[in-house]
């Protein structure tokens, strides 16, 4: 702009001078003689031609210069617009973008967009000028961090997925891409990085994998159920034979050999008890609709404990009862509720195996309110960790080395189908208590 003004000023001065020469002043004209009168018009004509040529030259130069300046201004404006668009695009993207100065050994960050700040939890003033690798923290996968460093030191790109930590320590997965930026001479002076949060995608992949495992587990459990049902059928036959032989021996001996008669009596009782366990096991595995009937919950508990009393005795444990008398009848499926009780009692016995001084198992019934009965199975074992407590009733979750992780999930489903609720809590002193509720009047079943 200043150059244009200078040219225009020169042009004005040239025009002024030519005017003064061409117009002149009569009074000041010193040429009086004839020779000068002859030369005067010719001189004026030559001078005018020269000045006009000079003016045209300067005007052309002015137009060329003006055009050049205008083109330069347009290019500068276009470049500024491009920079503005790119900057806004980087700030608007949902991916975290950062730029590292590659000319310094500590890889300082010189730019971050808002998404990068949101992703990492750090403010801009906490990032700019700091070593990029300090953002990973002490808990990051050092193997991957070292891989990124090696790639940058070798002036190469990096592409990979890794586990990151936000400023508050919260974990997140991200896909990281870092690429070198070269100057006009081809030297690498910066690195640009793009970080995409892949936590949700990672969680979906894990959920799909868990579902796949659950399906495989269900298939294995189904096969196991078929095997157990077949095994129960096979075992019932020799048990029937043993019972027949023992009863025949009793009849043959009559009143003789009192001690042998007593032994035969034990054999018959244990055989019948084993047969009853097998019968109930087959009913549990049988695919049939539940049969809801009026039940005395205290009687149901005693009958269930009898089924596993031998198991309790072998483990040298003691079952105590605190059963509320005169409880009204509940409505439910006998087999299913016994399955719940068997599972809770068995779990409590296994929990007490860890501590040798844990012997007492308490089963209590009471009124939760006027319309609901509560059943509690309280052990004196090691209790339940906070982490496991949140997953206790999840399908296929188990803390047992050979457990299937189905018992508690199925038990809760059974209780809920009866209109109640099954839950657990740690005792104030030691051990844990599993408890479930059943409505007294029962619930409607279509």
Long-range contacts (C-beta under 8 A, 24 or more apart in sequence): 1-69, 3-65, 3-69, 4-62, 4-65, 4-66, 4-69, 7-58, 7-61, 7-62, 7-65, 8-62, 10-58, 11-55, 11-58, 11-59, 11-62, 14-51, 14-54, 14-55, 14-58, 15-55, 17-51, 18-47, 18-48, 18-51, 18-52, 18-55, 21-47, 21-51, 22-47, 22-48, 95-194, 95-195, 95-196, 96-120, 96-174, 96-193, 96-194, 96-195, 96-196, 96-197, 97-192, 97-193, 97-194, 97-195, 98-127, 98-132, 98-192, 98-193, 98-195, 99-181, 99-190, 99-191, 99-192, 99-193, 100-132, 100-152, 100-178, 100-190, 100-191, 100-192, 100-193, 101-189, 101-190, 102-152, 102-180, 102-181, 102-188, 102-189, 102-190, 102-191, 103-189, 106-131, 107-131, 107-132, 107-133, 107-152, 107-191, 108-132, 110-190, 116-195, 119-166, 119-172, 119-174, 119-195, 119-197, 120-164, 120-166, 120-167, 121-166, 121-167, 121-168, 121-170, 122-167, 126-167, 132-193, 136-164, 136-165, 137-165, 137-169, 139-165, 139-169, 140-164, 140-165, 148-176, 148-178, 151-178, 152-178, 152-191, 155-180, 155-188, 156-180, 161-198, 172-197, 172-199, 173-197, 173-198, 173-199, 173-201, 173-202, 174-198, 174-199, 213-396, 214-395, 214-396, 217-396, 217-404, 217-405, 221-404, 221-406, 224-404, 225-285, 228-281, 228-285, 229-282, 229-285, 229-286, 232-278, 232-281, 232-282, 232-285, 233-282, 235-274, 235-278, 236-275, 236-278, 236-279, 239-271, 239-274, 239-275, 239-278, 240-275, 242-267, 242-271, 243-268, 243-271, 243-272, 243-275, 246-271, 273-306, 273-307, 273-310, 276-307, 277-307, 280-307, 280-335, 280-338, 283-335, 284-335, 284-339, 290-333, 290-335, 290-336, 290-417, 290-445, 291-333, 291-334, 291-335, 292-331, 292-332, 292-333, 292-442, 292-445, 293-331, 293-332, 293-333, 293-334, 294-329, 294-330, 294-331, 295-329, 295-330, 295-331, 295-332, 295-334, 295-337, 296-327, 296-329, 297-327, 297-330, 297-365, 297-373, 297-375, 297-438, 298-323, 298-324, 298-325, 298-327, 298-365, 300-334, 300-337, 300-338, 300-341, 301-341, 301-363, 301-365, 301-375, 303-338, 304-338, 304-341, 304-342, 304-345, 305-345, 305-363, 307-338, 307-342, 308-342, 308-345, 308-346, 311-346, 311-349, 312-349, 312-361, 315-349, 315-352, 315-353, 316-359, 317-349, 317-352, 317-359, 317-360, 317-361, 318-359, 318-360, 318-361, 319-345, 319-361, 319-362, 319-363, 320-360, 320-361, 320-362, 320-363, 321-362, 321-363, 321-364, 322-362, 322-363, 322-364, 322-365, 323-363, 323-364, 323-365, 324-364, 324-365, 324-366, 324-367, 327-365, 327-367, 327-373, 328-373, 328-440, 329-440, 330-373, 330-438, 330-439, 330-440, 330-442, 331-418, 331-441, 331-442, 331-443, 332-418, 332-438, 332-442, 333-414, 333-418, 336-414, 336-417, 336-418, 337-414, 337-418, 337-438, 339-410, 339-411, 339-414, 340-411, 340-414, 340-415, 340-422, 340-436, 341-375, 341-377, 343-407, 343-408, 343-410, 343-411, 344-377, 344-411, 344-434, 345-377, 346-407, 347-407, 347-408, 347-434, 348-377, 348-378, 348-379, 348-381, 348-431, 348-432, 348-434, 349-379, 350-400, 351-379, 351-381, 351-382, 351-383, 351-431, 351-432, 352-379, 352-380, 352-381, 352-431, 353-381, 354-381, 354-382, 355-380, 355-381, 355-382, 358-382, 358-430, 358-431, 368-437, 371-439, 371-440, 371-441, 372-420, 372-437, 372-438, 372-439, 372-440, 373-437, 373-438, 373-439, 373-440, 374-435, 374-436, 374-437, 375-435, 375-436, 375-437, 375-438, 376-433, 376-434, 376-435, 377-433, 377-434, 377-435, 378-427, 378-431, 378-432, 378-433, 379-431, 379-432, 379-433, 380-427, 380-430, 380-431, 381-430, 381-431, 381-432, 382-430, 382-431, 383-426, 383-427, 383-430, 383-431, 383-432, 384-424, 384-426, 384-432, 389-424, 389-426, 392-424, 393-422, 411-436, 418-442, 418-443, 419-443
